[in-house]
């Protein structure tokens, strides 16, 4: 202890300089948006490199599990493709015959938080892979989150386990839709609000994305109803959704880009300004 005290006394001038220098840099970053943006991008780049290295080791040790997940997804896609070709119902619409609206980019989750209230994901793709803000993130089992920040090689995404996340979702068996959010408690359960009490709600019903935004297409799986009750005014249901995704064990994800998003946004903005 005495040696530490002697060291501080001998180098007090230099240590004071470092302290003041650090404080000045902090104030500069906080008070200038340009410096703050550069600092965040640099921090993402440095931490992204570290987490990427750790993730490479984890991927190697977890190859068997991930190969099983990929195999299940390939089987599901083959089944969907086969059924679309064999479907004879005249009311059936083959989605493969429509103009491609959504582009998909694969990525890996190299950092995942799920124990806080405002959880984020760090992905190993960035602007170099044409990622940008407000793109949807999904996995083979369902919805994951929305891209929030992007730099050249990495991106962060707001997890659906983030109390600021608001996503439009609906009952699969009807067109009754509401807002998917999270109360910050159980990482296996999210909440679906604003479903009117006239809706035929039952435990075990499937919840999907509603397609009422330009981020997610309609029909992406979310989860199933675990339990529900009416709100205090008894006008709307408060529904707990058990997620299809295990949000504590994410590896491979897909980023969805709606190629018509800019056109839709411009139209909506012009309508608001009239």
TAMOJO-V341087 format. One record per residue. N is the residue number from 1. RES is the residue in one small letter. SS is DSSP state (H for helix, E for strand, C for the rest). PSI is psi in radians with two decimals (NA if undefined). NEAR is the number of other ideal C-beta (glycine too) atoms within 10 Angstrom. Layout:
[[N/RES/SS/PSI/NEAR] [N/RES/SS/PSI/NEAR]]
This chain:
[[1/x/C/-0.71/5] [2/x/H/-0.64/6] [3/x/H/-0.66/7] [4/x/H/-0.76/8] [5/x/H/-0.74/9] [6/x/H/-0.68/10] [7/x/H/-0.76/11] [8/x/H/-0.71/10] [9/x/H/-0.75/9] [10/x/H/-0.57/10] [11/x/C/0.46/12] [12/x/H/-0.64/10] [13/x/H/-0.81/7] [14/x/H/-0.72/9] [15/x/H/-0.66/13] [16/x/H/-0.70/10] [17/x/H/-0.80/11] [18/x/H/-0.71/10] [19/x/H/-0.85/10] [20/x/H/-0.66/10] [21/x/H/-0.75/10] [22/x/H/-0.73/10] [23/x/H/-0.71/10] [24/x/H/-0.70/10] [25/x/H/-0.73/12] [26/x/H/-0.78/11] [27/x/H/-0.65/10] [28/x/H/-0.78/12] [29/x/H/-0.74/16] [30/x/H/-0.54/11] [31/x/H/-0.13/9] [32/x/C/2.09/12] [33/x/H/-0.60/9] [34/x/H/-0.85/8] [35/x/H/-0.65/13] [36/x/H/-0.74/13] [37/x/H/-0.76/13] [38/x/H/-0.69/12] [39/x/H/-0.76/16] [40/x/H/-0.75/14] [41/x/H/-0.71/16] [42/x/H/-0.73/11] [43/x/H/-0.73/11] [44/x/H/-0.68/21] [45/x/H/-0.80/14] [46/x/H/-0.88/10] [47/x/H/-0.56/14] [48/x/H/-0.71/23] [49/x/H/-0.73/13] [50/x/H/-0.87/11] [51/x/H/-0.53/19] [52/x/H/-0.72/16] [53/x/H/-0.78/11] [54/x/H/-0.71/12] [55/x/H/-0.60/20] [56/x/H/-0.70/12] [57/x/H/-0.78/9] [58/x/H/-0.71/13] [59/x/H/-0.73/14] [60/x/H/-0.72/8] [61/x/H/-0.29/8] [62/x/C/0.38/14] [63/x/H/-0.68/9] [64/x/H/-0.80/7] [65/x/H/-0.79/11] [66/x/H/-0.61/14] [67/x/H/-0.62/10] [68/x/H/-0.73/10] [69/x/H/-0.79/16] [70/x/H/-0.65/13] [71/x/H/-0.74/10] [72/x/H/-0.71/12] [73/x/H/-0.71/14] [74/x/H/-0.70/11] [75/x/H/-0.72/10] [76/x/H/-0.74/12] [77/x/H/-0.68/11] [78/x/H/-0.69/10] [79/x/H/-0.75/10] [80/x/H/-0.75/12] [81/x/H/-0.74/11] [82/x/H/-0.81/10] [83/x/H/-0.61/11] [84/x/H/-0.57/14] [85/x/H/-0.56/9] [86/x/H/-0.14/7] [87/x/C/2.21/12] [88/x/C/-0.14/5] [89/x/C/2.24/6] [90/x/C/-0.31/5] [91/x/C/-0.10/5] [92/x/C/2.35/9] [93/x/C/2.05/10] [94/x/C/1.97/10] [95/x/H/-0.38/11] [96/x/H/-0.27/10] [97/x/H/-0.12/7] [98/x/C/2.80/8] [99/x/C/2.38/6] [100/x/C/2.06/9] [101/x/C/-0.61/12] [102/x/E/2.27/13] [103/x/E/2.51/12] [104/x/E/2.36/11] [105/x/E/2.24/16] [106/x/E/2.64/10] [107/x/E/2.90/21] [108/x/E/2.50/17] [109/x/E/2.05/22] [110/x/E/-0.11/23] [111/x/E/2.34/18] [112/x/E/2.12/21] [113/x/C/2.51/15] [114/x/C/0.07/16] [115/x/C/-0.14/8] [116/x/C/-3.06/12] [117/x/C/-0.40/12] [118/x/E/1.30/14] [119/x/E/2.53/22] [120/x/E/2.84/18] [121/x/E/2.50/26] [122/x/E/2.15/21] [123/x/E/2.68/28] [124/x/C/0.46/18] [125/x/C/2.61/19] [126/x/C/-2.60/23] [127/x/H/-0.45/13] [128/x/H/-0.46/11] [129/x/H/0.30/16] [130/x/C/0.43/13] [131/x/C/2.62/22] [132/x/C/3.05/13] [133/x/C/2.61/10] [134/x/C/0.60/15] [135/x/C/2.58/22] [136/x/E/2.62/25] [137/x/E/2.22/28] [138/x/E/2.91/20] [139/x/C/-3.06/21] [140/x/C/-0.32/17] [141/x/C/-0.27/19] [142/x/C/-2.84/17] [143/x/E/2.52/26] [144/x/E/-0.83/26] [145/x/E/-2.81/25] [146/x/E/2.36/23] [147/x/E/2.33/25] [148/x/E/-0.94/19] [149/x/E/2.60/17] [150/x/E/2.40/23] [151/x/C/-2.85/19] [152/x/C/-0.78/13] [153/x/C/-0.17/18] [154/x/C/2.82/26] [155/x/E/2.59/27] [156/x/E/2.59/20] [157/x/E/2.43/28] [158/x/E/2.04/23] [159/x/E/2.72/25] [160/x/E/-0.26/26] [161/x/E/0.93/30] [162/x/E/2.20/23] [163/x/C/-0.22/14] [164/x/C/-0.13/10] [165/x/C/2.32/20] [166/x/C/2.03/14] [167/x/E/2.39/24] [168/x/E/2.20/17] [169/x/E/2.85/29] [170/x/E/2.89/24] [171/x/E/2.33/22] [172/x/C/-0.60/14] [173/x/C/-0.18/13] [174/x/C/-3.12/12] [175/x/C/0.28/11] [176/x/C/2.15/17] [177/x/E/2.79/22] [178/x/E/-2.78/22] [179/x/E/2.16/15] [180/x/E/2.16/24] [181/x/E/-3.09/19] [182/x/C/2.37/25] [183/x/C/0.06/12] [184/x/C/0.26/13] [185/x/C/-1.38/11] [186/x/C/2.15/13] [187/x/C/-0.12/18] [188/x/C/-0.20/17] [189/x/E/2.31/17] [190/x/E/3.02/26] [191/x/E/2.44/16] [192/x/E/2.06/26] [193/x/E/2.88/15] [194/x/E/0.35/16] [195/x/E/2.10/23] [196/x/E/2.65/12] [197/x/C/-0.22/12] [198/x/C/-0.20/8] [199/x/C/2.45/19] [200/x/C/1.47/9] [201/x/C/2.38/19] [202/x/C/2.59/10] [203/x/C/2.36/12] [204/x/C/-0.17/8] [205/x/C/2.50/18] [206/x/E/2.43/15] [207/x/E/2.36/27] [208/x/E/2.92/21] [209/x/E/2.58/24] [210/x/C/-0.31/23] [211/x/C/0.19/16] [212/x/C/0.39/14] [213/x/C/2.94/18] [214/x/C/0.19/16] [215/x/C/-0.96/19] [216/x/C/2.40/25] [217/x/C/2.86/18] [218/x/C/2.46/15] [219/x/C/0.01/12] [220/x/C/2.25/21] [221/x/E/2.49/19] [222/x/E/-1.00/26] [223/x/E/-2.85/25] [224/x/E/2.70/15] [225/x/E/2.15/20] [226/x/E/-0.79/16] [227/x/E/2.90/11] [228/x/E/2.82/17] [229/x/E/2.85/9] [230/x/E/2.63/12] [231/x/C/-3.13/12] [232/x/C/-0.63/7] [233/x/C/-0.14/7] [234/x/C/0.64/9] [235/x/C/-0.52/11] [236/x/E/2.70/16] [237/x/E/2.56/20] [238/x/E/1.98/17] [239/x/E/2.31/26] [240/x/E/2.21/19] [241/x/E/2.16/24] [242/x/E/2.05/17] [243/x/E/2.52/24] [244/x/C/-0.68/17] [245/x/C/2.46/22] [246/x/C/1.73/12] [247/x/C/-0.13/21] [248/x/C/-0.03/12] [249/x/C/1.17/12] [250/x/C/2.40/19] [251/x/C/-1.22/17] [252/x/E/2.29/15] [253/x/E/2.96/22] [254/x/E/2.36/14] [255/x/E/2.24/24] [256/x/E/2.24/20] [257/x/E/2.13/19] [258/x/E/1.92/20] [259/x/C/-0.24/11] [260/x/C/0.12/13] [261/x/H/-0.79/17] [262/x/H/-0.73/10] [263/x/H/-0.74/11] [264/x/H/-0.79/12] [265/x/H/-0.74/13] [266/x/H/-0.69/10] [267/x/H/-0.78/11] [268/x/H/-0.70/11] [269/x/H/-0.68/9] [270/x/H/-0.58/9] [271/x/H/-0.64/8] [272/x/H/-0.57/7] [273/x/H/-0.20/6] [274/x/C/NA/4]]
